[in-house]
Amino acid sequence: MTRTTATGDEATAGFVQHPGRGRFNAAFFRVMGPYLEASLRPRKRRVFAGLAGEVAEIGPGVGANLPYVPAGAALVAIEPNRSMHDGLRAAALRAGVALDLRERTAERTGLPDASVDSVISSLVLCSVQDPDAVLAEIRRILRPGGAFRFVEHVAAPRGTPTRASQRLVRRPWAWTFEGCSCERDLEHAIRSAGFAAVEVERYRLHTPFLPFNTQIAGVART
């Protein structure tokens, strides 16, 4: 079962619903999803293990992470891009997950304080307008003892060929992928967000998408 919550302009402030790029990104992640998932699966299995209780996901896209949500569970999905919604609903149906789909940005989830046990994200904090505001929102909606579980791509170390490639393509990359930045120090942002404990693994993928290859995965606990 899927429930969709329609929202007003305030809930999606900062997100531009571009018809061309929105459809392109939805199609891109449907086609490339299996390839990306093969690369990310070992880390996702580790950090998303044992999801239970009330789970929210920021930027679920077309549903790449639904296989990690237990069948029969419910997921609150915060996804402002309407072009992703049909694919997300179909993926939830296949996974047997009850979907509460909310057309909102991650800075303004609309969820009550201390209302979820886990928040998950993958390849999302690179694209949000204000990562610090999103992390503050995640802390607000997590219950005491809850966890933010993440798999994200980050800036490469300065002076490396990968960092040079990230700088070279930053503008066309951001335009194509709806604001995605290759150069965010998301590990520092997460460690500085006020969580009680943060565990981070740094690693590198080996894919043709060089600017995307420096990654982190981990768990931040309230």
GURO-402969 format. One record per atom (N, C-alpha, C): residue in three letters; atom name; x, y, z. Coordinates in Angstrom, 2 decimals. Example, Ala and Ser with C-alpha at 12.3 -4.5 7.8 and 13.67 -1.06 7.14 Angstrom:
// GURO-402969
res/atom/u/v/w
Ala/N/13.19/-5.69/7.80
Ala/CA/12.30/-4.50/7.80
Ala/C/13.20/-3.30/7.80
Ser/N/12.85/-2.25/7.08
Ser/CA/13.67/-1.06/7.14
Ser/C/12.90/0.03/7.87
This chain:
// GURO-402969
res/atom/u/v/w
Met/N/0.85/-1.18/0.00
Met/CA/0.00/0.00/0.00
Met/C/0.89/1.24/0.00
Thr/N/0.53/2.23/-0.79
Thr/CA/1.28/3.49/-0.84
Thr/C/0.35/4.63/-0.47
Arg/N/0.83/5.47/0.42
Arg/CA/0.11/6.70/0.75
Arg/C/0.99/7.87/0.32
Thr/N/0.44/8.80/-0.43
Thr/CA/1.19/9.96/-0.88
Thr/C/0.63/11.21/-0.23
Thr/N/1.54/11.97/0.38
Thr/CA/1.15/13.22/1.02
Thr/C/1.54/14.37/0.12
Ala/N/0.56/15.10/-0.39
Ala/CA/0.83/16.29/-1.20
Ala/C/1.19/17.44/-0.27
Thr/N/2.09/18.32/-0.73
Thr/CA/2.53/19.41/0.11
Thr/C/2.55/20.70/-0.69
Gly/N/2.74/21.81/0.02
Gly/CA/2.78/23.11/-0.62
Gly/C/4.20/23.54/-0.94
Asp/N/4.33/24.79/-1.40
Asp/CA/5.62/25.30/-1.83
Asp/C/6.64/25.33/-0.71
Glu/N/6.20/25.60/0.52
Glu/CA/7.13/25.70/1.65
Glu/C/7.87/24.38/1.87
Ala/N/7.17/23.27/1.71
Ala/CA/7.78/21.97/1.96
Ala/C/8.82/21.59/0.92
Thr/N/8.76/22.20/-0.26
Thr/CA/9.72/21.89/-1.31
Thr/C/10.56/23.11/-1.68
Ala/N/10.62/24.09/-0.77
Ala/CA/11.41/25.29/-1.03
Ala/C/12.87/24.90/-1.26
Gly/N/13.47/25.48/-2.29
Gly/CA/14.86/25.17/-2.61
Gly/C/15.02/24.07/-3.63
Phe/N/13.95/23.35/-3.93
Phe/CA/14.01/22.30/-4.94
Phe/C/13.24/22.75/-6.18
Val/N/13.92/22.72/-7.32
Val/CA/13.30/23.11/-8.58
Val/C/12.85/21.85/-9.31
Gln/N/11.54/21.73/-9.53
Gln/CA/10.99/20.57/-10.23
Gln/C/11.18/20.78/-11.73
His/N/12.37/20.40/-12.23
His/CA/12.69/20.59/-13.64
His/C/12.18/19.37/-14.42
Pro/N/11.29/19.56/-15.39
Pro/CA/10.70/18.40/-16.05
Pro/C/11.71/17.55/-16.81
Gly/N/12.67/18.20/-17.47
Gly/CA/13.65/17.44/-18.25
Gly/C/14.65/16.71/-17.37
Arg/N/15.30/17.44/-16.46
Arg/CA/16.32/16.82/-15.60
Arg/C/15.68/15.83/-14.64
Gly/N/14.47/16.16/-14.17
Gly/CA/13.81/15.22/-13.26
Gly/C/13.56/13.88/-13.91
Arg/N/13.05/13.91/-15.13
Arg/CA/12.81/12.65/-15.84
Arg/C/14.12/11.94/-16.19
Phe/N/15.14/12.73/-16.59
Phe/CA/16.43/12.13/-16.91
Phe/C/17.00/11.39/-15.70
Asn/N/16.97/12.04/-14.53
Asn/CA/17.54/11.40/-13.35
Asn/C/16.76/10.15/-12.95
Ala/N/15.44/10.20/-13.06
Ala/CA/14.66/9.01/-12.76
Ala/C/15.02/7.86/-13.70
Ala/N/15.16/8.17/-15.00
Ala/CA/15.54/7.15/-15.98
Ala/C/16.96/6.66/-15.73
Phe/N/17.88/7.59/-15.42
Phe/CA/19.28/7.23/-15.17
Phe/C/19.38/6.23/-14.03
Phe/N/18.70/6.50/-12.93
Phe/CA/18.82/5.62/-11.78
Phe/C/18.05/4.31/-11.96
Arg/N/17.03/4.30/-12.80
Arg/CA/16.40/3.02/-13.11
Arg/C/17.34/2.14/-13.93
Val/N/18.04/2.76/-14.90
Val/CA/18.93/1.99/-15.78
Val/C/20.23/1.63/-15.08
Met/N/20.84/2.61/-14.40
Met/CA/22.16/2.40/-13.79
Met/C/22.08/1.84/-12.39
Gly/N/20.88/1.78/-11.83
Gly/CA/20.72/1.31/-10.47
Gly/C/21.39/-0.03/-10.19
Pro/N/21.16/-1.06/-11.02
Pro/CA/21.80/-2.36/-10.74
Pro/C/23.33/-2.28/-10.74
Tyr/N/23.90/-1.47/-11.63
Tyr/CA/25.35/-1.32/-11.68
Tyr/C/25.86/-0.63/-10.42
Leu/N/25.22/0.48/-10.04
Leu/CA/25.63/1.19/-8.83
Leu/C/25.43/0.32/-7.60
Glu/N/24.33/-0.42/-7.57
Glu/CA/24.04/-1.26/-6.42
Glu/C/25.10/-2.34/-6.24
Ala/N/25.59/-2.91/-7.34
Ala/CA/26.64/-3.93/-7.24
Ala/C/27.88/-3.39/-6.56
Ser/N/28.19/-2.11/-6.82
Ser/CA/29.36/-1.49/-6.20
Ser/C/29.12/-1.13/-4.73
Leu/N/27.91/-0.71/-4.41
Leu/CA/27.63/-0.21/-3.07
Leu/C/27.09/-1.27/-2.12
Arg/N/26.67/-2.40/-2.64
Arg/CA/25.97/-3.41/-1.82
Arg/C/26.73/-3.82/-0.56
Pro/N/28.05/-4.09/-0.61
Pro/CA/28.72/-4.53/0.63
Pro/C/28.59/-3.53/1.77
Arg/N/28.69/-2.25/1.47
Arg/CA/28.55/-1.24/2.52
Arg/C/27.10/-1.09/2.95
Lys/N/26.17/-1.12/2.01
Lys/CA/24.77/-1.01/2.37
Lys/C/24.34/-2.16/3.27
Arg/N/24.78/-3.36/2.96
Arg/CA/24.41/-4.50/3.80
Arg/C/24.88/-4.30/5.23
Arg/N/26.05/-3.69/5.39
Arg/CA/26.59/-3.49/6.73
Arg/C/25.83/-2.39/7.45
Val/N/25.70/-1.20/6.84
Val/CA/25.15/-0.07/7.60
Val/C/23.63/-0.11/7.69
Phe/N/22.95/-0.78/6.75
Phe/CA/21.49/-0.87/6.80
Phe/C/21.01/-2.15/7.49
Ala/N/21.94/-2.94/8.02
Ala/CA/21.56/-4.21/8.66
Ala/C/20.70/-3.94/9.89
Gly/N/19.68/-4.78/10.05
Gly/CA/18.87/-4.74/11.26
Gly/C/17.90/-3.59/11.35
Leu/N/17.51/-3.01/10.22
Leu/CA/16.51/-1.94/10.26
Leu/C/15.21/-2.47/10.87
Ala/N/14.66/-1.71/11.79
Ala/CA/13.42/-2.12/12.45
Ala/C/12.72/-0.89/12.98
Gly/N/11.47/-1.07/13.39
Gly/CA/10.70/0.05/13.92
Gly/C/10.30/1.02/12.83
Glu/N/10.25/2.31/13.18
Glu/CA/9.86/3.35/12.24
Glu/C/11.10/3.81/11.47
Val/N/11.04/3.69/10.14
Val/CA/12.18/4.03/9.28
Val/C/11.77/5.13/8.32
Ala/N/12.64/6.14/8.18
Ala/CA/12.45/7.19/7.19
Ala/C/13.66/7.21/6.27
Glu/N/13.42/7.54/5.00
Glu/CA/14.53/7.69/4.06
Glu/C/14.44/9.05/3.40
Ile/N/15.56/9.74/3.35
Ile/CA/15.61/11.01/2.62
Ile/C/16.14/10.73/1.21
Gly/N/15.41/11.25/0.23
Gly/CA/15.82/11.07/-1.16
Gly/C/15.89/9.63/-1.62
Pro/N/14.83/8.86/-1.48
Pro/CA/14.88/7.45/-1.88
Pro/C/14.93/7.23/-3.38
Gly/N/14.67/8.28/-4.18
Gly/CA/14.73/8.11/-5.63
Gly/C/13.73/7.10/-6.13
Val/N/14.22/6.13/-6.91
Val/CA/13.34/5.10/-7.46
Val/C/13.36/3.82/-6.62
Gly/N/13.90/3.89/-5.40
Gly/CA/13.76/2.78/-4.46
Gly/C/14.92/1.83/-4.37
Ala/N/16.14/2.30/-4.60
Ala/CA/17.30/1.41/-4.56
Ala/C/17.48/0.74/-3.19
Asn/N/17.04/1.40/-2.12
Asn/CA/17.29/0.87/-0.77
Asn/C/16.13/0.06/-0.20
Leu/N/15.05/-0.07/-0.94
Leu/CA/13.91/-0.83/-0.42
Leu/C/14.24/-2.29/-0.12
Pro/N/15.15/-2.95/-0.84
Pro/CA/15.48/-4.33/-0.47
Pro/C/16.08/-4.46/0.93
Tyr/N/16.56/-3.37/1.51
Tyr/CA/17.15/-3.43/2.85
Tyr/C/16.13/-3.16/3.95
Val/N/14.91/-2.78/3.56
Val/CA/13.83/-2.57/4.52
Val/C/13.07/-3.89/4.66
Pro/N/12.86/-4.39/5.85
Pro/CA/12.19/-5.69/6.01
Pro/C/10.82/-5.72/5.35
Ala/N/10.51/-6.81/4.67
Ala/CA/9.19/-6.98/4.06
Ala/C/8.12/-6.87/5.13
Gly/N/7.06/-6.16/4.82
Gly/CA/5.98/-5.96/5.77
Gly/C/6.15/-4.72/6.63
Ala/N/7.33/-4.12/6.56
Ala/CA/7.58/-2.90/7.33
Ala/C/7.03/-1.70/6.56
Ala/N/7.09/-0.53/7.20
Ala/CA/6.66/0.71/6.57
Ala/C/7.85/1.64/6.44
Leu/N/7.86/2.42/5.38
Leu/CA/8.92/3.38/5.13
Leu/C/8.31/4.74/4.84
Val/N/8.76/5.77/5.57
Val/CA/8.40/7.14/5.25
Val/C/9.45/7.65/4.28
Ala/N/9.03/7.97/3.06
Ala/CA/9.95/8.35/1.99
Ala/C/9.81/9.84/1.71
Ile/N/10.90/10.58/1.91
Ile/CA/10.92/12.02/1.69
Ile/C/11.55/12.27/0.32
Glu/N/10.73/12.48/-0.70
Glu/CA/11.21/12.59/-2.08
Glu/C/10.51/13.73/-2.81
Pro/N/11.21/14.85/-3.06
Pro/CA/10.56/15.99/-3.71
Pro/C/10.41/15.85/-5.22
Asn/N/11.20/14.97/-5.85
Asn/CA/11.18/14.85/-7.31
Asn/C/10.04/13.93/-7.74
Arg/N/8.98/14.50/-8.28
Arg/CA/7.81/13.71/-8.68
Arg/C/8.16/12.68/-9.75
Ser/N/9.18/12.93/-10.54
Ser/CA/9.55/11.98/-11.59
Ser/C/10.02/10.65/-11.02
Met/N/10.43/10.65/-9.77
Met/CA/10.88/9.42/-9.11
Met/C/9.71/8.61/-8.54
His/N/8.54/9.22/-8.39
His/CA/7.50/8.61/-7.58
His/C/6.96/7.29/-8.14
Asp/N/6.73/7.21/-9.44
Asp/CA/6.18/5.98/-10.00
Asp/C/7.13/4.80/-9.79
Gly/N/8.42/5.03/-10.06
Gly/CA/9.40/3.97/-9.85
Gly/C/9.50/3.57/-8.40
Leu/N/9.41/4.55/-7.49
Leu/CA/9.47/4.27/-6.06
Leu/C/8.28/3.45/-5.61
Arg/N/7.10/3.81/-6.08
Arg/CA/5.90/3.03/-5.72
Arg/C/6.02/1.58/-6.22
Ala/N/6.49/1.41/-7.44
Ala/CA/6.63/0.06/-8.00
Ala/C/7.64/-0.76/-7.22
Ala/N/8.75/-0.13/-6.82
Ala/CA/9.77/-0.84/-6.05
Ala/C/9.24/-1.23/-4.67
Ala/N/8.44/-0.35/-4.05
Ala/CA/7.86/-0.68/-2.75
Ala/C/6.90/-1.85/-2.85
Leu/N/6.13/-1.90/-3.93
Leu/CA/5.20/-3.00/-4.14
Leu/C/5.96/-4.31/-4.28
Arg/N/7.06/-4.30/-5.05
Arg/CA/7.86/-5.51/-5.23
Arg/C/8.49/-5.96/-3.91
Ala/N/8.89/-5.00/-3.08
Ala/CA/9.57/-5.33/-1.83
Ala/C/8.60/-5.67/-0.70
Gly/N/7.32/-5.44/-0.91
Gly/CA/6.34/-5.70/0.14
Gly/C/6.44/-4.72/1.29
Val/N/6.81/-3.46/0.97
Val/CA/6.97/-2.42/1.98
Val/C/5.83/-1.42/1.84
Ala/N/5.19/-1.07/2.95
Ala/CA/4.16/-0.04/2.95
Ala/C/4.84/1.32/2.86
Leu/N/4.49/2.08/1.84
Leu/CA/5.19/3.32/1.54
Leu/C/4.35/4.52/1.92
Asp/N/4.92/5.38/2.76
Asp/CA/4.32/6.67/3.09
Asp/C/5.16/7.72/2.35
Leu/N/4.72/8.08/1.15
Leu/CA/5.49/8.94/0.25
Leu/C/5.13/10.40/0.47
Arg/N/6.14/11.20/0.78
Arg/CA/5.90/12.61/1.08
Arg/C/6.73/13.48/0.14
Glu/N/6.05/14.34/-0.59
Glu/CA/6.72/15.23/-1.54
Glu/C/7.24/16.45/-0.79
Arg/N/8.40/16.25/-0.17
Arg/CA/9.02/17.29/0.65
Arg/C/10.53/17.22/0.46
Thr/N/11.21/18.28/0.89
Thr/CA/12.68/18.25/0.90
Thr/C/13.16/17.72/2.25
Ala/N/14.43/17.30/2.27
Ala/CA/14.99/16.72/3.49
Ala/C/15.19/17.75/4.58
Glu/N/15.23/19.03/4.24
Glu/CA/15.33/20.08/5.25
Glu/C/14.02/20.27/6.00
Arg/N/12.90/19.83/5.40
Arg/CA/11.57/20.06/5.98
Arg/C/10.74/18.79/5.82
Thr/N/11.04/17.77/6.60
Thr/CA/10.35/16.49/6.44
Thr/C/8.90/16.55/6.88
Gly/N/8.58/17.46/7.79
Gly/CA/7.22/17.52/8.32
Gly/C/6.92/16.46/9.36
Leu/N/7.88/15.65/9.72
Leu/CA/7.67/14.61/10.72
Leu/C/7.79/15.19/12.13
Pro/N/7.09/14.60/13.10
Pro/CA/7.17/15.09/14.48
Pro/C/8.56/14.86/15.09
Asp/N/8.86/15.59/16.13
Asp/CA/10.09/15.36/16.87
Asp/C/10.14/13.92/17.38
Ala/N/11.34/13.33/17.36
Ala/CA/11.58/12.01/17.96
Ala/C/10.54/10.98/17.52
Ser/N/10.31/10.90/16.21
Ser/CA/9.23/10.05/15.71
Ser/C/9.69/8.81/14.96
Val/N/10.99/8.68/14.65
Val/CA/11.46/7.51/13.90
Val/C/12.68/6.90/14.59
Asp/N/12.87/5.62/14.34
Asp/CA/14.00/4.89/14.93
Asp/C/15.25/4.95/14.07
Ser/N/15.07/5.04/12.75
Ser/CA/16.21/5.08/11.84
Ser/C/15.90/6.03/10.69
Val/N/16.93/6.72/10.24
Val/CA/16.89/7.48/8.99
Val/C/18.00/6.93/8.11
Ile/N/17.69/6.66/6.85
Ile/CA/18.70/6.14/5.93
Ile/C/18.84/7.08/4.74
Ser/N/20.03/7.06/4.15
Ser/CA/20.27/7.82/2.92
Ser/C/21.39/7.17/2.14
Ser/N/21.32/7.30/0.82
Ser/CA/22.45/6.92/-0.02
Ser/C/22.49/7.86/-1.22
Leu/N/23.66/8.49/-1.41
Leu/CA/23.90/9.38/-2.54
Leu/C/22.89/10.53/-2.55
Val/N/22.64/11.10/-1.38
Val/CA/21.63/12.15/-1.24
Val/C/22.20/13.45/-0.68
Leu/N/23.04/13.36/0.35
Leu/CA/23.55/14.57/0.98
Leu/C/24.39/15.41/0.03
Cys/N/24.84/14.80/-1.05
Cys/CA/25.57/15.55/-2.08
Cys/C/24.66/16.52/-2.81
Ser/N/23.36/16.27/-2.80
Ser/CA/22.42/17.03/-3.63
Ser/C/21.52/17.99/-2.86
Val/N/21.43/17.85/-1.56
Val/CA/20.52/18.71/-0.81
Val/C/21.06/20.14/-0.81
Gln/N/20.15/21.09/-0.63
Gln/CA/20.57/22.49/-0.66
Gln/C/21.43/22.85/0.54
Asp/N/21.10/22.32/1.73
Asp/CA/21.80/22.69/2.96
Asp/C/22.07/21.44/3.79
Pro/N/23.23/20.80/3.63
Pro/CA/23.50/19.56/4.38
Pro/C/23.41/19.73/5.89
Asp/N/23.87/20.87/6.42
Asp/CA/23.81/21.05/7.87
Asp/C/22.37/21.10/8.36
Ala/N/21.49/21.76/7.60
Ala/CA/20.08/21.81/7.98
Ala/C/19.44/20.43/7.90
Val/N/19.82/19.65/6.90
Val/CA/19.29/18.29/6.77
Val/C/19.72/17.44/7.95
Leu/N/20.98/17.52/8.33
Leu/CA/21.47/16.73/9.46
Leu/C/20.79/17.15/10.76
Ala/N/20.54/18.44/10.92
Ala/CA/19.80/18.90/12.10
Ala/C/18.37/18.36/12.09
Glu/N/17.75/18.31/10.91
Glu/CA/16.40/17.75/10.79
Glu/C/16.40/16.26/11.11
Ile/N/17.42/15.54/10.65
Ile/CA/17.52/14.12/10.96
Ile/C/17.63/13.90/12.46
Arg/N/18.47/14.68/13.12
Arg/CA/18.59/14.55/14.58
Arg/C/17.26/14.86/15.26
Arg/N/16.55/15.84/14.75
Arg/CA/15.27/16.23/15.36
Arg/C/14.24/15.11/15.31
Ile/N/14.17/14.40/14.18
Ile/CA/13.12/13.39/14.03
Ile/C/13.51/12.03/14.60
Leu/N/14.80/11.82/14.90
Leu/CA/15.23/10.54/15.46
Leu/C/14.89/10.46/16.95
Arg/N/14.44/9.29/17.36
Arg/CA/14.22/9.04/18.78
Arg/C/15.56/8.88/19.49
Pro/N/15.59/9.09/20.81
Pro/CA/16.82/8.81/21.56
Pro/C/17.27/7.37/21.33
Gly/N/18.53/7.20/21.02
Gly/CA/19.04/5.88/20.70
Gly/C/18.87/5.48/19.25
Gly/N/18.25/6.36/18.45
Gly/CA/18.07/6.08/17.03
Gly/C/19.34/6.29/16.24
Ala/N/19.30/5.96/14.95
Ala/CA/20.51/6.00/14.14
Ala/C/20.24/6.54/12.75
Phe/N/21.18/7.34/12.28
Phe/CA/21.23/7.77/10.89
Phe/C/22.25/6.88/10.19
Arg/N/21.80/6.15/9.17
Arg/CA/22.64/5.20/8.45
Arg/C/22.83/5.72/7.02
Phe/N/24.07/5.85/6.58
Phe/CA/24.34/6.57/5.33
Phe/C/25.42/5.90/4.48
Val/N/25.27/6.08/3.17
Val/CA/26.28/5.71/2.17
Val/C/26.31/6.88/1.20
Glu/N/27.42/7.62/1.17
Glu/CA/27.47/8.87/0.43
Glu/C/28.79/9.02/-0.32
His/N/28.77/9.80/-1.39
His/CA/30.05/10.11/-2.05
His/C/30.52/11.49/-1.62
Val/N/31.85/11.66/-1.55
Val/CA/32.43/12.83/-0.90
Val/C/33.61/13.37/-1.72
Ala/N/34.10/14.53/-1.29
Ala/CA/35.27/15.12/-1.93
Ala/C/36.50/14.24/-1.72
Ala/N/37.30/14.10/-2.76
Ala/CA/38.57/13.41/-2.66
Ala/C/39.59/14.31/-1.96
Pro/N/40.67/13.75/-1.43
Pro/CA/41.70/14.59/-0.82
Pro/C/42.26/15.61/-1.80
Arg/N/42.59/16.78/-1.28
Arg/CA/43.15/17.84/-2.12
Arg/C/44.46/17.39/-2.74
Gly/N/44.68/17.81/-3.99
Gly/CA/45.92/17.50/-4.68
Gly/C/45.94/16.16/-5.40
Thr/N/44.80/15.43/-5.35
Thr/CA/44.74/14.12/-6.02
Thr/C/44.09/14.27/-7.39
Pro/N/44.38/13.33/-8.31
Pro/CA/43.71/13.39/-9.62
Pro/C/42.19/13.34/-9.53
Thr/N/41.67/12.59/-8.56
Thr/CA/40.22/12.52/-8.41
Thr/C/39.65/13.86/-8.00
Arg/N/40.33/14.57/-7.10
Arg/CA/39.85/15.90/-6.71
Arg/C/39.90/16.86/-7.89
Ala/N/40.95/16.75/-8.70
Ala/CA/41.04/17.60/-9.88
Ala/C/39.89/17.33/-10.83
Ser/N/39.52/16.06/-11.00
Ser/CA/38.40/15.73/-11.89
Ser/C/37.09/16.22/-11.30
Gln/N/36.95/16.18/-9.97
Gln/CA/35.74/16.70/-9.34
Gln/C/35.60/18.20/-9.57
Arg/N/36.71/18.91/-9.48
Arg/CA/36.69/20.35/-9.72
Arg/C/36.38/20.65/-11.19
Leu/N/36.93/19.84/-12.08
Leu/CA/36.75/20.08/-13.51
Leu/C/35.30/19.95/-13.95
Val/N/34.60/18.94/-13.39
Val/CA/33.24/18.66/-13.87
Val/C/32.16/19.19/-12.94
Arg/N/32.51/19.96/-11.94
Arg/CA/31.54/20.29/-10.89
Arg/C/30.30/20.99/-11.43
Arg/N/30.45/21.92/-12.37
Arg/CA/29.28/22.65/-12.85
Arg/C/28.38/21.79/-13.74
Pro/N/28.90/21.12/-14.78
Pro/CA/28.00/20.27/-15.56
Pro/C/27.43/19.10/-14.76
Trp/N/28.22/18.57/-13.82
Trp/CA/27.75/17.48/-12.95
Trp/C/26.57/17.97/-12.11
Ala/N/26.73/19.13/-11.50
Ala/CA/25.66/19.67/-10.65
Ala/C/24.41/19.97/-11.47
Trp/N/24.57/20.50/-12.67
Trp/CA/23.41/20.81/-13.51
Trp/C/22.68/19.53/-13.91
Thr/N/23.44/18.52/-14.31
Thr/CA/22.83/17.27/-14.78
Thr/C/22.13/16.53/-13.66
Phe/N/22.78/16.47/-12.49
Phe/CA/22.26/15.67/-11.38
Phe/C/21.60/16.53/-10.30
Glu/N/20.93/17.57/-10.74
Glu/CA/20.04/18.36/-9.89
Glu/C/20.71/18.85/-8.61
Gly/N/21.86/19.51/-8.79
Gly/CA/22.53/20.14/-7.66
Gly/C/23.59/19.30/-6.99
Cys/N/23.82/18.08/-7.46
Cys/CA/24.80/17.19/-6.83
Cys/C/26.20/17.82/-6.86
Ser/N/26.85/17.86/-5.71
Ser/CA/28.21/18.37/-5.60
Ser/C/29.18/17.21/-5.37
Cys/N/30.27/17.20/-6.12
Cys/CA/31.31/16.19/-5.94
Cys/C/32.28/16.58/-4.83
Glu/N/32.16/17.79/-4.30
Glu/CA/33.23/18.34/-3.46
Glu/C/32.80/18.63/-2.03
Arg/N/31.81/17.94/-1.51
Arg/CA/31.39/18.19/-0.13
Arg/C/32.15/17.28/0.85
Asp/N/32.58/17.87/1.93
Asp/CA/33.22/17.12/3.01
Asp/C/32.11/16.65/3.96
Leu/N/31.41/15.63/3.56
Leu/CA/30.24/15.18/4.32
Leu/C/30.63/14.47/5.61
Glu/N/31.81/13.86/5.64
Glu/CA/32.24/13.25/6.90
Glu/C/32.35/14.31/7.99
His/N/32.98/15.43/7.67
His/CA/33.10/16.51/8.65
His/C/31.72/17.02/9.05
Ala/N/30.83/17.18/8.08
Ala/CA/29.49/17.68/8.38
Ala/C/28.76/16.74/9.34
Ile/N/28.85/15.44/9.10
Ile/CA/28.16/14.47/9.97
Ile/C/28.79/14.46/11.36
Arg/N/30.12/14.48/11.42
Arg/CA/30.78/14.46/12.73
Arg/C/30.51/15.74/13.52
Ser/N/30.21/16.83/12.84
Ser/CA/29.98/18.11/13.51
Ser/C/28.51/18.37/13.80
Ala/N/27.65/17.42/13.49
Ala/CA/26.20/17.66/13.56
Ala/C/25.60/17.42/14.94
Gly/N/26.41/16.97/15.90
Gly/CA/25.89/16.82/17.25
Gly/C/25.40/15.43/17.60
Phe/N/25.71/14.43/16.79
Phe/CA/25.35/13.06/17.15
Phe/C/26.19/12.58/18.33
Ala/N/25.64/11.63/19.10
Ala/CA/26.37/11.12/20.26
Ala/C/27.57/10.28/19.86
Ala/N/27.45/9.54/18.76
Ala/CA/28.55/8.70/18.29
Ala/C/28.46/8.55/16.78
Val/N/29.59/8.59/16.11
Val/CA/29.64/8.48/14.65
Val/C/30.71/7.47/14.26
Glu/N/30.32/6.51/13.44
Glu/CA/31.26/5.53/12.87
Glu/C/31.29/5.73/11.36
Val/N/32.47/5.90/10.80
Val/CA/32.61/6.16/9.37
Val/C/33.68/5.27/8.77
Glu/N/33.35/4.66/7.65
Glu/CA/34.33/3.94/6.83
Glu/C/34.56/4.74/5.56
Arg/N/35.82/5.02/5.26
Arg/CA/36.18/5.66/3.99
Arg/C/36.64/4.59/3.02
Tyr/N/36.20/4.69/1.79
Tyr/CA/36.59/3.70/0.79
Tyr/C/36.51/4.31/-0.60
Arg/N/36.97/3.54/-1.56
Arg/CA/36.99/4.04/-2.94
Arg/C/36.37/2.99/-3.86
Leu/N/35.48/3.44/-4.73
Leu/CA/34.96/2.58/-5.78
Leu/C/35.87/2.65/-7.00
His/N/35.77/1.67/-7.84
His/CA/36.51/1.67/-9.10
His/C/35.49/1.58/-10.23
Thr/N/35.02/2.75/-10.65
Thr/CA/34.01/2.85/-11.70
Thr/C/34.46/3.90/-12.71
Pro/N/33.83/3.95/-13.87
Pro/CA/34.15/5.01/-14.84
Pro/C/33.75/6.40/-14.36
Phe/N/32.90/6.48/-13.33
Phe/CA/32.43/7.76/-12.82
Phe/C/33.43/8.29/-11.80
Leu/N/34.60/8.72/-12.27
Leu/CA/35.71/9.07/-11.39
Leu/C/35.33/10.07/-10.30
Pro/N/34.60/11.16/-10.58
Pro/CA/34.28/12.11/-9.51
Pro/C/33.45/11.52/-8.38
Phe/N/32.81/10.38/-8.63
Phe/CA/31.88/9.74/-7.71
Phe/C/32.57/8.68/-6.83
Asn/N/33.86/8.41/-7.09
Asn/CA/34.47/7.19/-6.57
Asn/C/34.96/7.27/-5.13
Thr/N/35.10/8.45/-4.55
Thr/CA/35.48/8.55/-3.14
Thr/C/34.22/8.59/-2.29
Gln/N/34.12/7.65/-1.35
Gln/CA/32.87/7.41/-0.65
Gln/C/33.08/7.25/0.86
Ile/N/31.98/7.43/1.60
Ile/CA/31.95/7.08/3.01
Ile/C/30.66/6.29/3.29
Ala/N/30.72/5.45/4.31
Ala/CA/29.55/4.72/4.78
Ala/C/29.64/4.65/6.29
Gly/N/28.50/4.74/6.97
Gly/CA/28.58/4.67/8.41
Gly/C/27.26/4.83/9.11
Val/N/27.35/4.96/10.42
Val/CA/26.19/5.09/11.30
Val/C/26.46/6.20/12.30
Ala/N/25.51/7.12/12.42
Ala/CA/25.58/8.19/13.43
Ala/C/24.41/7.98/14.39
Arg/N/24.71/7.91/15.69
Arg/CA/23.69/7.58/16.69
Arg/C/23.37/8.79/17.58
Thr/N/22.08/8.88/17.92
Thr/CA/21.67/9.98/18.82
Thr/C/21.94/9.63/20.27
